[in-house]
Amino acid sequence: MTYLFPTYARWDVEPASAEGSYLTDVNGKKYLDFTSGIGVCNLGHKPKMVLEAVKKQLDQFWHVSNLFTMGQQEKAAEMLAKAAGLDAVFFANSGAEANEGAIKLARKATGKEKIITFEQSFHGRTFATMAATGQEKIKQGFGPMLEKFVYVPFNNLESLEGQMGEDVAAVMLEIVQGEGGVHAGNIEFLKGVERLCKKWGALFMIDEIQTGIGRTGKPFAFQHFDLQPDIVTSAKGLGSGLPIGAMIGRAGLKQYFGPGSHGSTFGGNPVSIAAAIETMENIFDQGFLEEVLIKSEFYMSQLLKQLGHFDGIKEVRGLGLMIGIEFSYPVQNLLAELRKEGLLALPAGENVLRLLPPLTVTIQEMEKSIEIMKKTIEKMSKMAV
């Protein structure tokens, strides 16, 4: 019996310890972890510098509330705002909360209600972010959704243009749709969205919950495309595993989020802030990000070279170290077999295997992951004959 609600399809793996790119279970089995806690542990498991920063903060104080001025919170906000090319930050506990704040701010700042998002998007599981998500399966059984959300096909500028008008508060998108199958926006589409937002006075909001904090080789994925959003949301990789989310906006939006307009008891918790500062200090280093790009080019090229010939593989795609391999069949059994062979990976929809290695991954670890995938796919192909 379990006292937990069965909201997760849990794997038969119970962690005992984790460090770097590896996780060890209670039976002593060691796994190469290319889930990174679903894109959270970007510096690998238990990075020493983040651990030391957290320990230092724990010795000072854990919580005092946001009624107090906290210098470290200001420092983290400045680092995040400058990295995004924006001006103001609201700290929350998660990506869903960050997106919830963005939706509230967009409606308040514009005085409008209609928000356009995209089919196969994922923005969270609160009522507002669930309504913003362009996947019907996320909403089933929960009754009427928050109104005035409209969904159009991703990478289809003509469909978006047909929905734009004076009544649109914001357009919200992911640069790479993670949960929706690792689909990246193309530059013509992304620049077109930005142009239409400016034309109609709508806020351009980018959900960087999974793509941000170095995952694609830039501080934020939108920076690959020279975009200038009004609001960016961040979470996952920001705290190296400690719960933190952030909504980052341009200066002109500060007037709409004054005292009493929004809040979070634990948002910007000093322990999570300490982890976030140390995480950003390391990941936002230009040399570190250049290494991520080099690693991602190597990994993508090797995946295409060594796995691309398999009949069941339709496409290998992604941006940076956020990679999807689309198969012609469901991947759940494949993922289970990979775990047996010592590799942890994720699904992204029914037919896509998602790889989110830590940004600190080595060439040898990437090669090892490919060997495991080759061996497992070959074995399953023979079993299917």
LUMMARVEX-682852 format. One line per 4 residues: number of its first residue (from 1); their letters; for each residue x, y, z of C-alpha. Coordinates in steps of 0.05 Angstrom, whole numbers, always signed. Layout:
LUMMARVEX-682852
NUM> A> X Y Z | ...
//
This chain:
LUMMARVEX-682852
1> MTYL> +0 +0 +0 | +22 +71 -14 | -3 +134 +20 | +13 +175 -41
5> FPTY> -39 +195 -93 | -22 +156 -157 | -11 +218 -199 | +56 +192 -227
9> ARWD> +71 +129 -266 | +131 +114 -222 | +190 +73 -246 | +216 +13 -207
13> VEPA> +278 +52 -187 | +289 +80 -117 | +348 +127 -112 | +399 +119 -56
17> SAEG> +450 +170 -79 | +468 +212 -140 | +528 +252 -162 | +547 +283 -228
21> SYLT> +516 +246 -286 | +501 +183 -245 | +446 +158 -199 | +453 +96 -155
25> DVNG> +391 +59 -131 | +378 +24 -64 | +401 -42 -95 | +469 -13 -113
29> KKYL> +454 -8 -188 | +486 +52 -222 | +450 +90 -277 | +473 +142 -327
33> DFTS> +421 +195 -315 | +400 +232 -378 | +336 +258 -347 | +371 +309 -302
37> GIGV> +310 +309 -258 | +269 +329 -320 | +317 +385 -340 | +330 +409 -269
41> CNLG> +400 +384 -250 | +436 +422 -305 | +502 +421 -266 | +492 +347 -252
45> HKPK> +471 +316 -186 | +496 +349 -122 | +545 +400 -152 | +596 +416 -98
49> MVLE> +593 +492 -105 | +517 +494 -100 | +519 +447 -40 | +568 +493 -4
53> AVKK> +525 +555 -19 | +463 +520 +8 | +500 +497 +71 | +524 +568 +84
57> QLDQ> +453 +596 +78 | +425 +541 +123 | +473 +564 +177 | +446 +635 +172
61> FWHV> +370 +630 +164 | +320 +588 +125 | +259 +632 +120 | +236 +701 +142
65> SNLF> +182 +719 +90 | +182 +770 +34 | +165 +826 +81 | +240 +832 +92
69> TMGQ> +293 +862 +47 | +341 +807 +26 | +405 +826 -9 | +415 +756 -39
73> QEKA> +346 +759 -70 | +364 +825 -102 | +429 +795 -128 | +394 +735 -158
77> AEML> +342 +780 -190 | +395 +824 -221 | +433 +764 -249 | +370 +734 -279
81> AKAA> +344 +800 -308 | +411 +817 -340 | +418 +747 -369 | +349 +754 -401
85> GLDA> +359 +827 -423 | +300 +848 -380 | +289 +889 -317 | +247 +859 -261
89> VFFA> +237 +791 -228 | +182 +758 -187 | +206 +695 -151 | +159 +636 -144
93> NSGA> +167 +562 -126 | +158 +528 -193 | +149 +536 -268 | +74 +532 -263
97> EANE> +74 +588 -211 | +119 +630 -255 | +72 +621 -314 | +12 +635 -270
101> GAIK> +44 +702 -251 | +58 +717 -324 | -15 +704 -343 | -40 +748 -286
105> LARK> +9 +804 -304 | -9 +802 -378 | -83 +811 -364 | -72 +865 -313
109> ATGK> -22 +905 -353 | -61 +903 -419 | -132 +905 -391 | -148 +849 -440
113> EKII> -165 +775 -429 | -151 +735 -492 | -85 +697 -491 | -61 +656 -550
117> TFEQ> -18 +593 -539 | -1 +535 -584 | -25 +464 -597 | +19 +412 -561
121> SFHG> +46 +465 -513 | +54 +452 -439 | +54 +508 -388 | +35 +474 -321
125> RTFA> -21 +442 -282 | -53 +498 -242 | -120 +520 -269 | -92 +579 -308
129> TMAA> -31 +542 -335 | -73 +481 -351 | -120 +526 -390 | -59 +555 -426
133> TGQE> -34 +486 -445 | -52 +464 -516 | -62 +390 -498 | -132 +365 -485
137> KIKQ> -109 +304 -444 | -82 +351 -390 | -151 +381 -379 | -196 +320 -380
141> GFGP> -241 +311 -320 | -229 +380 -288 | -291 +416 -313 | -293 +484 -347
145> MLEK> -226 +516 -359 | -207 +588 -347 | -235 +625 -407 | -205 +665 -464
149> FVYV> -148 +619 -483 | -141 +604 -557 | -95 +551 -587 | -64 +552 -656
153> PFNN> -16 +504 -691 | +57 +513 -673 | +103 +540 -728 | +41 +564 -767
157> LESL> +44 +640 -771 | -18 +644 -816 | -62 +611 -763 | -35 +658 -710
161> EGQM> -47 +719 -754 | -120 +698 -761 | -130 +702 -686 | -92 +767 -672
165> GEDV> -130 +831 -658 | -140 +888 -609 | -169 +840 -557 | -106 +798 -549
169> AAVM> -69 +807 -482 | -10 +762 -498 | +18 +707 -540 | +54 +653 -499
173> LEIV> +101 +601 -529 | +159 +553 -516 | +220 +560 -561 | +223 +484 -559
177> QGEG> +160 +447 -540 | +187 +398 -489 | +129 +357 -465 | +97 +364 -534
181> GVHA> +151 +323 -568 | +214 +366 -571 | +192 +410 -629 | +232 +474 -640
185> GNIE> +203 +538 -669 | +234 +561 -733 | +263 +631 -738 | +211 +657 -788
189> FLKG> +155 +636 -743 | +186 +662 -679 | +204 +730 -709 | +134 +732 -739
193> VERL> +102 +722 -670 | +144 +778 -643 | +123 +824 -700 | +49 +808 -692
197> CKKW> +52 +821 -617 | +83 +890 -629 | +32 +905 -684 | -28 +890 -639
201> GALF> -1 +914 -573 | +0 +844 -543 | +54 +820 -494 | +104 +770 -523
205> MIDE> +114 +717 -468 | +164 +661 -473 | +161 +600 -428 | +233 +580 -415
209> IQTG> +218 +532 -358 | +254 +474 -392 | +296 +510 -444 | +326 +563 -399
213> IGRT> +388 +566 -355 | +437 +541 -407 | +399 +480 -432 | +407 +501 -505
217> GKPF> +476 +532 -500 | +451 +602 -486 | +425 +630 -420 | +356 +627 -452
221> AFQH> +335 +593 -517 | +302 +655 -546 | +372 +686 -551 | +388 +639 -609
225> FDLQ> +337 +678 -650 | +351 +750 -630 | +281 +758 -599 | +260 +812 -549
229> PDIV> +204 +784 -505 | +164 +825 -455 | +161 +768 -404 | +204 +705 -395
233> TSAK> +190 +651 -345 | +243 +605 -314 | +246 +548 -264 | +273 +477 -271
237> GLGS> +349 +488 -280 | +350 +552 -239 | +361 +521 -170 | +398 +457 -186
241> GLPI> +343 +417 -154 | +318 +465 -101 | +247 +491 -114 | +248 +559 -148
245> GAMI> +214 +593 -206 | +218 +663 -234 | +178 +710 -278 | +223 +762 -312
249> GRAG> +193 +824 -345 | +210 +890 -376 | +212 +953 -334 | +145 +981 -358
253> LKQY> +108 +923 -326 | +131 +937 -255 | +75 +988 -242 | +22 +933 -251
257> FGPG> +51 +887 -198 | +53 +932 -137 | +43 +914 -64 | -15 +865 -54
261> SHGS> -23 +849 -128 | +12 +782 -126 | +53 +741 -76 | +82 +675 -53
265> TFGG> +98 +655 +18 | +158 +612 -1 | +176 +647 -67 | +248 +669 -66
269> NPVS> +263 +627 -5 | +335 +644 +17 | +359 +572 +12 | +334 +565 -59
273> IAAA> +361 +634 -76 | +430 +613 -52 | +427 +552 -98 | +403 +596 -156
277> IETM> +459 +647 -149 | +513 +593 -149 | +479 +557 -207 | +477 +621 -249
281> ENIF> +548 +639 -231 | +570 +574 -264 | +522 +565 -321 | +521 +637 -346
285> DQGF> +597 +636 -355 | +611 +645 -429 | +663 +590 -431 | +614 +541 -399
289> LEEV> +559 +557 -449 | +608 +550 -508 | +624 +480 -482 | +550 +463 -480
293> LIKS> +544 +482 -553 | +605 +440 -572 | +578 +380 -533 | +509 +387 -564
297> EFYM> +537 +389 -635 | +578 +326 -621 | +520 +290 -589 | +470 +307 -644
301> SQLL> +519 +287 -699 | +535 +220 -665 | +461 +205 -652 | +446 +216 -725
305> KQLG> +507 +176 -748 | +499 +116 -702 | +423 +112 -692 | +395 +145 -754
309> HFDG> +396 +80 -796 | +347 +43 -751 | +281 +31 -787 | +239 +51 -726
313> IKEV> +272 +120 -719 | +235 +175 -757 | +274 +237 -734 | +328 +262 -686
317> RGLG> +316 +335 -668 | +327 +387 -614 | +366 +448 -593 | +428 +445 -550
321> LMIG> +425 +389 -499 | +349 +382 -506 | +341 +325 -556 | +282 +284 -580
325> IEFS> +286 +219 -619 | +219 +204 -653 | +203 +130 -664 | +149 +99 -707
329> YPVQ> +124 +62 -645 | +109 +80 -571 | +173 +87 -530 | +150 +64 -461
333> NLLA> +177 -7 -469 | +242 +21 -498 | +251 +67 -438 | +240 +8 -391
337> ELRK> +293 -33 -428 | +341 +26 -426 | +333 +29 -350 | +350 -45 -346
341> EGLL> +414 -29 -385 | +431 +29 -339 | +408 +90 -378 | +353 +137 -353
345> ALPA> +315 +176 -406 | +246 +207 -414 | +186 +205 -459 | +158 +268 -494
349> GENV> +91 +245 -518 | +78 +174 -538 | +131 +163 -592 | +188 +209 -572
353> LRLL> +248 +191 -529 | +274 +254 -495 | +347 +263 -474 | +364 +317 -423
357> PPLT> +435 +302 -400 | +467 +348 -349 | +504 +405 -382 | +567 +379 -348
361> VTIQ> +562 +313 -386 | +627 +286 -414 | +641 +261 -485 | +652 +192 -456
365> EMEK> +584 +193 -421 | +550 +214 -486 | +585 +158 -523 | +564 +109 -469
369> SIEI> +491 +130 -475 | +493 +119 -550 | +523 +49 -541 | +467 +31 -492
373> MKKT> +414 +58 -539 | +443 +21 -599 | +447 -44 -561 | +376 -37 -534
377> IEKM> +344 -16 -600 | +378 -74 -636 | +354 -123 -583 | +283 -98 -587
381> SKMA> +284 -99 -663 | +304 -173 -662 | +249 -188 -611 | +197 -155 -656
385> V> +216 -198 -717
//
